Amino acid sequence: MVGISSFFIYEVNSANAERGSFLKYKRKWGDRADGRLIRTLPPISKVSPYIMKNRTGAQNLVHYTLDVSNIEAYVRKKRQEGLKNFGILHVLVAAYIRTVSKRPGINRFISGQKIFARHGIDVIMSIKTSMTLEAGDTMIKLPFSPDATADDVYHTFCAELEKTRDALAEESSFDKTARILQYIPGLLLKFSISFLRFLDYFGLLPKSLLYVSPFHGSLVITSMGSLGIPPIYHHLYDFGNVPVFVAYGAKKQDVVLHKSTGEVGLQKYLDFTVTTDERICDGYYYASALKVLRSILEHPSELDAPPEKVLEDIQ
């Protein structure tokens, strides 16, 4: 779970703040630093953000059960290739990025009751400093391009986690800022948040805040498996503009009948949930994107190479 204060104590990552390679379009009037305004949407799509004003009031919930046989084989192969600790998380993130390359509409977001196409793909996740009840958590935010492979995802994660561990070895800016925040009166803090909402509504938040904020991104992903519980249906945040939240649980086994052989055996499955902002694209588009995601997860070897073609979102 992400607390509001995490927005203020997220460390500035210079690699995230200087991402000119994602900015393929010359900025026009109405565009934002993190995305370009989509101007060719049908009328109903332009009106819906004014009818459903809040992200939590426009969220849809989806549950999937996935056969992980091919994913487990793929994970073993990648580890044999030298990618230590490569796991299901890397496959899920890489598969989502590949889905965006084929269905870019799911990488849109809503700010100021308008729909934007995001520059690049920003994946956010929460990590605990240690697996104890007393340990705190922190957020990491990783930028990717739509042509990223599973190897790219793995190496980006490794670099960011190593950087986070180094920062936590001593008092980081997280702790220093949190110590200051605890002395700010609640009413003043409430006003500060309202002011940030105002700036965000009109696209006036500084780039340095946009590129590190855990509330502005393409996707938040969380693992419930390490906690030993099923995946929750996580709500979306009304602060910021993240349109998709994915949670997945621990692997489980079920007895199944193999149709090809007629034999009964054990099969491993993974449950995962997806919470989406229905306003960024229609149901047919979402359904198509989720089918693409499932297909990639069933054939993860596709993630070894960049996509043959990266589709751009509409103008």
HUNOR-V599848 format. One record per run of one state. SS is the DSSP state (h for helix, s for strand, l for the rest). FROM is the first residue (numbers start at 1). LEN is the number of residues. If there is no record, write none. Layout:
SS_FROM_LEN, SS_FROM_LEN
This chain:
l_1_5, h_6_4, l_10_4, h_14_4, l_18_2, h_20_3, l_23_9, s_32_1, l_33_2, s_35_3, l_38_5, h_43_9, l_52_4, h_56_3, s_59_9, l_68_1, h_69_12, l_81_7, h_88_15, l_103_1, h_104_4, s_108_4, l_112_2, s_114_5, l_119_2, s_121_8, l_129_8, s_137_8, l_145_5, h_150_19, l_169_4, h_173_9, l_182_4, h_186_16, l_202_5, h_207_4, l_211_8, s_219_5, l_224_1, h_225_3, l_228_16, s_244_5, l_249_3, s_252_6, l_258_6, s_264_14, l_278_5, h_283_16, l_299_1, h_300_5, l_305_11
